[in-house]
């Protein structure tokens, strides 16, 4: 996407289109005749030049459907001005299970569109890079733009997390709906301000009712599934909008407003999951799409 899209317009697309259409709207590819990469990250000043292991999640589709098999790996090259910067192998990840696997940790699923590849690459300086992979007979490519830190919107790993308050049952903190999940989740009993500098925590900004695509819909459920396994970590969920009830749940209403904590984080998209250590520093962030394997790895590291 070469133009900046507003949060409201993004949600309008995400709420009203099929996953394939959403993916197609974000595609950058060199051929259009075979498999295509799709960007599963914000392309609006989100990729940080010089950040070690910058997360750049991508999908692979062909004619709007999944183009790789269940247990795929991609051999990926990252280039700048034709020179190879990195060569990486990236394993496929699955957003959510659609059947019970023999091993609940292995993430196996016969998914048509929910597979993604969480590429981690270091883009040393601002500019345009090319991601490429040979998939069958096709050389699939996609440009990625990296920005200097002062051009980046929002907080990135290495930044100090701000002393913000998210809504709880005792303090609405400027929102009229604590949680759009039905029933409401249990991750609203504490706030970042309570834990900052005292305890490691994970904060998920997501609106499950108003963002139900195949990619961003399941992330809260994925997080809820591991909370009890990490008692030493605080878990917090914050909604995106301030006045969901006022507008009757209509996120296309021009009167809808962002929640104060979302404004404080300067977020341009959701979902976003922040991992903050006991010193109050962001150690990583998972944007838009993640599975239980990525989540557990981040929590183990935290």
N, C-alpha and C positions, 0 to 999 in steps of 0.2 A: 504494500500500500504506500503510495507516494504522498498521499495527503494525510494530514492529521485528522483523525476522527474523534469526535467528542465521546466522553464516557456514555452519554445518553444514547447517541447513535449506535455505539458499539453494542450496548445492551439490547437495543431495538433489533439489530441484526441477529444477535445471539439468541434472543427469545423467540424470534419469528421465523427462523430459517432452519433447514436441515443441517446436520453436521457437515455433510458433503459440500453444501453451498457455502457454509462458513469457511471451510478449508479452502475452497476454490477462490474465495474473495481475498485470501491472503497469500495466494500462490505467486512465487517468482521462479520461473524456470526458463531454460534456454531453448527448449524444443516445443513443448505443448503437444507432442505426438505420442509420447509414451509415459512412463512414470514421471511424477513431478514431486519436488519438495514443496511442503507447505510450512509456513512460519507459524509456530505455536507460541510465539512470544510477541510482546508489544514491539512494533518497529518504530515507535515514536520516541526516540532518544532514550532507549532503555539499555542498550548494549554498551558496556564500559570498556574503553580502550585501556589496556594495561592491567586489567583485573585478572589475576591468575585463575584459570579454570572457569571463565565466564560461562554460565549456563545458557545454551541456545537450543531449546527443544524444537524438534522438527518432526513432521509426518511425511509419509510417502503415499501418494494416491495416484490412481490412473483412472481417468474418466469419472472422478468423484468417488471411487471406491478404493478400499485397501489394496495396495499394490505389492505387498510383501507377505511372506508366509508367517506362521505363528512363532517360530523360533529364530527369527532373522537377526543377523548382525549386518551392520553397514561398515564398509571400509571407506572412510571419509578423508579427503584431503582439504586443507584450508590454504587458500592461496591469496596473495596480494600482488597485483601487477604481474601475474603470471608466475611468481615465485612461490614455491611451497613453504608455508609457515609451519604447518603441523600435519602429521599423518596419524589418524586415530581409527580405532575400531569401536563402534558404539552398538551396544546390545539393545534390542527392542524392549520396551516396557509396556505394561498393560494398565489402563486406567482403572478398571474394576472387573471383578469376576462375574461371569455369567453362568458358571457351574461350580460345583464343589471340587476342588483339586485334591489329588491324593495327598500332596504336601501343601498345607495352607500357606506356606511361605514362598512357593515357587512362582506364583503370579500367572500360571498358565491359563489361557482363555482363547477360545475361538472367536476372536473379535473381528468385525469387519472394518470399523473405522476408529476404534479406541486405542490402537497401538501408536506409540510415539517413540522417538529416539532422543534421549536427553544428552545431546552433544555438550561437551565441556571443552572449550578451547580458550587459549590466551591470544587475544588480538592486540599486539604490542603498541599500536599507535592509532589515532583516529584515521578513518578513511573507509573505503569500500573493500571488502574482502569477498572471495568466492568460496562457497562450500560445494564440493563436487564428489560424486560417487558413481562408480560403474554399477548399474543395476541391469543385469542381463545384457542386452545389446545396446543399452542406452547409457550415455554419459549424462547424468542428471546434475544440474548446477543451480545454485541460488545465491544471489548477492546478499551480503550482510553488512550493514553500516555500523561501525563502532564510533562512539563519540567520546570526547574528552570529559573528564569528571564534571567540569563546570557547566557542561551542556546537558547533563543528565537530569531528568525529572525524577524527583523522589529520592529515597534512601537506598544505599547499596551496601554490600558487605564491607565492613571496616568502619562504617559510620557509627556514631553514638546514637542510640535510640532516644527519641524525645520523651519527655516526661508527660505522657498523655493519659487521659482518662477515657475508658470505654464504658458503655452503659452496663449497669447491674440492676437487679430488682430494687435496690435501695436508692439508686441514682440514675435517672434516665439519660443524663449527660447529653441532652439536646436531641434525643430521638424519641419517636412515638411507638416504635416496635422493637422490642428487645431482640427477637430472633424470628426470622421468617420460616424456619424449619417447623414442621408439624409432626410431633410435639417439639416445643422449643428444646434446644440442646442445653447441656449442663455447663457450658463453658463461658458463663456470664457472671460468675461469682466474684471474680477479682479483675483487676485492671493492670495495665503496664505500670502505672504510677505506683501501685502497691508493691510490685516485684522488682522494679528497676534498681540495679546495683545490689540486689539481695539474693536473687534466685534466677536461674536460667528459665526462659519461657519461650513458648511458641505462640505467635499471634497470627490467626487466620482472618483476613478480610474477605468476606464472601457473602453473597446473598442467595441462599439455596432456592428460595421460591422464585426469584426473579432472574436467575441465570441457570437454566436447566439443560444446557447443551450436553452432549455426550462427553465433552471434555471437562467443563467447569462444574457441572452439576454434582458429581460424586465426591468432590474433594473434602467437604465437611464430614461426610460419612466415613471416608478413609481415615481422617484424623480421629474421629470419635472411636474408631476401632482399635486404636493403639494407646489411648490415654492411660488406661489402667496399668499398662506395662511400663510406664515411665513416671513413677510417683514423685521423683525428685525434680521433675520439670513442671512448671506452670503452663496451663493451656488456656488460651483465651480466643473467643470468637467475637468478631465485631461485624455488624451489618454495614452495608454500603450507604443506605439512604437514611435521611433524618425523618422523613414524613410519609412513610409507607402507608400508614393507616389513613392519614389525611387525604391522600390521593386515591384511596381505595385499591391499593396494590397495583396501580397503573403506572409502570415505570416510564411510559412514554408521555405522561402528563407534563406539560411545560412547567408546572409548579413544583415538580419533585426537586428535592434538594439533597446534596451530599451530607452525610453525617459529619459532625465537627471533627471526629478523630480521623476520618478519611481525608478531610481537608488538611489537617495537621501533618499527615504523612505525605501529602502532595502526590497521591496516587492517580494515575491516568487510566487504570484498568483494574479488573479483578477477575479471579481471585489472586491474592498474594499472601504467601505464608512466610513470616519473618521468624528467624531463629536468633535469639538474643542471649548472650552468655550472662553469667552472674556479675560481670563487670559492666553490663549495660551496652555492650558492643554487638552490632549485628554481625554474626559469623556467616550467615548465608540467607538466601531468599529463594523460594520456589514460586514461580509465577505460572498462572494459567492452568497448568496440567501437571499432576504428579501421581504416582502410584504408591502402593504400600512399601515397595522395596526402596524407592528413593526416600520416602518419608522416614522409614526406620533407620536408614543410613545417616540421615541428617540428625535424627534424635540421638542415635548412638554417639555421634561425634560431639554433639552439644553436651 
